[in-house]
Amino acid sequence: MDRWVVKLFALVGTFLLPLICTLLPYKVSGYIARRGTSGKRMLSYLMCFGGGIFFGTYLLHMGPEVQTILRDALLDPYGITYPVAELIVGIGFFIVLFAEKLVLRWNKRRIRVKHKESRHQPSPMITVVNGADQTCGRSKCVRPPSEEMCPECIEGKQCAGDKEKM
């Protein structure tokens, strides 16, 4: 094979493998939610694996290449001895860290607000049809206020409790 074809496969693989390993936990999130604590542990392991793939990709491939490019284009011509590539990586790491913390804090606040709203909703109307309880077709969570909201209600989807009772 030509050299450019090998480079193209390497480039595509370098992009796809970390992407798949990072998105895998989101794809299996329903299964993980049903597993409870062991599912959360599994999600944590999968996220660490995806992060490790990204980190390994940087250390083995991208880091040395960025250092070479910066050395040839910026450091050697201007006589700079400061490790600029490592500084850029450090700044990028903290930008991603702060963005993740902000998103997590915003998401927790959004879930808390939705949970408070659901507690203030009137209880569903229940009618008896052919000896079976039927809940009206509202999209609010039908669980009692003493329990947590179901995952569908937290995400704003149709309540699973409505489907079970209908």
C-alpha positions in Angstrom: 0.0 0.0 0.0 1.0 3.6 -0.5 2.4 5.5 2.4 -0.4 8.0 2.3 -3.1 5.3 2.6 -1.4 3.9 5.8 -1.3 7.4 7.2 -5.0 7.9 6.3 -5.9 4.6 8.1 -3.9 5.7 11.1 -5.5 9.1 11.2 -9.0 7.7 10.9 -8.2 5.0 13.6 -6.8 7.7 15.9 -10.1 9.5 15.6 -12.6 6.7 15.7 -11.2 4.5 18.5 -11.2 7.3 21.2 -14.6 8.5 19.9 -16.2 5.0 20.1 -14.7 4.4 23.6 -15.9 7.7 24.8 -19.4 7.4 23.4 -19.9 3.8 24.4 -21.1 4.7 28.0 -23.8 6.9 26.6 -25.0 4.2 24.3 -25.4 1.7 27.1 -26.6 4.2 29.7 -30.1 2.5 29.9 -28.5 -0.8 30.8 -26.2 1.0 33.3 -29.1 2.8 35.0 -31.0 -0.5 35.5 -27.9 -2.0 37.2 -27.8 0.6 40.0 -24.5 0.8 41.9 -22.7 -1.8 39.9 -23.8 0.0 36.7 -22.4 3.3 38.0 -19.1 1.5 38.7 -19.2 0.0 35.2 -19.8 3.5 33.7 -16.9 4.8 35.7 -14.6 2.1 34.3 -15.8 2.8 30.7 -15.2 6.5 31.1 -11.7 5.9 32.5 -11.0 3.6 29.6 -12.1 6.2 27.1 -10.0 8.9 28.8 -7.0 6.5 28.8 -7.4 6.0 25.1 -7.3 9.8 24.5 -4.4 10.2 26.9 -2.4 7.4 25.3 -3.1 8.8 21.8 -1.7 12.1 22.9 1.4 10.7 24.6 2.3 8.3 21.9 1.3 10.2 18.7 0.2 13.7 19.0 2.5 15.1 21.7 5.8 14.3 20.1 4.4 15.6 16.7 3.2 18.9 18.2 6.6 19.3 19.9 8.4 18.8 16.6 6.2 21.2 14.7 6.5 23.9 17.4 10.2 23.4 17.7 10.7 23.8 13.9 8.3 26.6 13.4 8.5 28.7 16.6 11.1 27.7 19.2 14.3 27.3 17.2 13.9 30.3 14.9 13.2 32.7 17.8 15.5 31.0 20.4 12.7 30.2 22.8 13.6 27.5 25.4 10.3 27.4 27.2 8.2 24.2 26.8 5.3 25.9 24.8 3.7 22.6 23.7 3.4 21.4 27.3 2.0 24.8 28.3 -0.7 24.6 25.6 -1.6 21.0 26.7 -1.9 22.1 30.3 -4.1 25.1 29.5 -6.3 22.9 27.3 -6.6 20.4 30.1 -7.8 23.0 32.6 -10.2 24.5 30.0 -11.8 21.0 29.5 -11.8 20.4 33.3 -13.6 23.7 34.1 -16.1 23.2 31.2 -16.9 19.7 32.5 -17.4 21.0 36.1 -19.7 23.8 34.9 -21.8 21.4 32.8 -22.1 18.9 35.7 -23.1 21.7 38.1 -25.7 23.0 35.6 -27.1 19.5 35.0 -27.5 18.8 38.8 -29.3 22.1 39.3 -31.6 21.3 36.3 -32.5 17.9 37.7 -33.1 19.4 41.2 -35.5 22.0 39.7 -37.4 19.3 37.8 -37.6 17.2 40.9 -39.0 20.1 42.9 -41.5 20.9 40.2 -42.8 17.3 40.1 -43.4 17.3 43.9 -45.7 20.3 43.5 -47.8 18.7 40.8 -51.3 17.4 41.8 -51.6 13.6 42.1 -52.8 11.9 39.0 -56.5 11.1 38.5 -57.1 7.3 38.8 -60.2 5.7 37.3 -61.3 2.1 37.3 -62.0 0.6 33.9 -62.9 -3.1 33.7 -61.4 -3.6 37.2 -58.0 -2.2 36.4 -56.6 1.2 37.5 -56.0 3.6 34.7 -53.8 6.7 35.1 -54.7 9.8 33.0 -52.3 10.4 30.1 -50.3 13.1 31.7 -46.5 13.2 31.3 -45.6 14.0 34.9 -44.1 11.3 37.1 -46.7 9.1 38.8 -44.4 8.0 41.5 -45.3 9.2 45.0 -43.4 12.3 46.3 -41.5 10.1 48.8 -39.7 8.3 45.9 -37.3 9.7 43.4 -38.5 10.6 39.9 -38.1 7.9 37.2 -35.3 8.5 34.7 -37.8 9.3 31.9 -39.3 12.1 33.9 -35.9 13.6 34.7 -35.1 13.7 31.0 -38.5 15.1 30.2 -39.8 12.1 28.3 -43.1 10.2 28.7 -43.3 8.7 32.2 -42.6 4.9 32.5 -45.3 4.8 35.2 -47.9 5.9 32.7 -47.0 3.1 30.4 -47.1 0.5 33.2 -50.5 1.4 34.4 -52.2 1.8 31.0 
